[in-house]
Amino acid sequence: MSRKSAIGFDRARQVLAQEAARIIVEQGVQDYRVAKRKAAERLGMSERGVLPNNTEIERAVSAHLELFGRDRHADALRTLRRAALSAMELLAPFAPRLVGPVLHGTAAAHSPVNLHVFADTFEQVAMRLDEQRVSYRLYERRLKSRRDRAETFGGLRFLHQETPVEATVFPLNGVRQAPISPIDGKPMRRADARAVRDLLAES
């Protein structure tokens, strides 16, 4: 590939990443793969060989949020983190951990709060929400526990302080090993309630 072609290729990836970031922020699309495909379709670009990786998308999301409405984003992030902390207090018996965009600071106004909770059985978490009269819907999420192995985990989706919360349930020993992040291929960063309080204090 010539230097000129390489520059054009890199520019195409950058443009696609920026458009995918806009779609994620403005349309509330959570799946980076879906956002990339929608961006390629909108820009009339081929998906083959040009699609940016998830780390590039996350950087583009951060840049978009910084460029468009920095103060508004900071306020929205504080609101989401407060809702996350309150939901963690609700699910305190299950050692909740905050993960995903609300923790990383890349959450848009539409973003749900993503929690990992840990219990002997899925039913224990559901019973806790029932006791608190919280309506919820069930979902399943497939996550990589190692690079060569994926597992399916059940979760509960509910509204808390008008914020969507997704609590994925892991076995008790799951607290020791975080699943692999689809963004960078490393173990997911997790934060307990104290760490979330520190984030709020810093902001």
Stockholm file with secondary structure:
# STOCKHOLM 1.0

chainA/1-203         MSRKSAIGFDRARQVLAQEAARIIVEQGVQDYRVAKRKAAERLGMSERGVLPNNTEIERAVSAHLELFGRDRHADALRTLRRAALSAMELLAPFAPRLVGPVLHGTAAAHSPVNLHVFADTFEQVAMRLDEQRVSYRLYERRLKSRRDRAETFGGLRFLHQETPVEATVFPLNGVRQAPISPIDGKPMRRADARAVRDLLAES
#=GR chainA/1-203 SS CCHHHHHHHHHHHHHHHHHHHHHHHHHCCCCHHHHHHHHHHHHTCCSTTTCCCHHHHHHHHHHHHHHSCHHHHHHHHHHHHHHHHHHHHHTGGGCCEEESHHHHTCCCTTCCEEEEEECSCHHHHHHHHHHTTCCCEEEEEEEEEETTEEEEEEEEEEEETTEEEEEEEECGGGGSSCCBCTTTSSBCCCBCHHHHHHHHHHC
#=GC SS_cons         CCHHHHHHHHHHHHHHHHHHHHHHHHHCCCCHHHHHHHHHHHHTCCSTTTCCCHHHHHHHHHHHHHHSCHHHHHHHHHHHHHHHHHHHHHTGGGCCEEESHHHHTCCCTTCCEEEEEECSCHHHHHHHHHHTTCCCEEEEEEEEEETTEEEEEEEEEEEETTEEEEEEEECGGGGSSCCBCTTTSSBCCCBCHHHHHHHHHHC
//
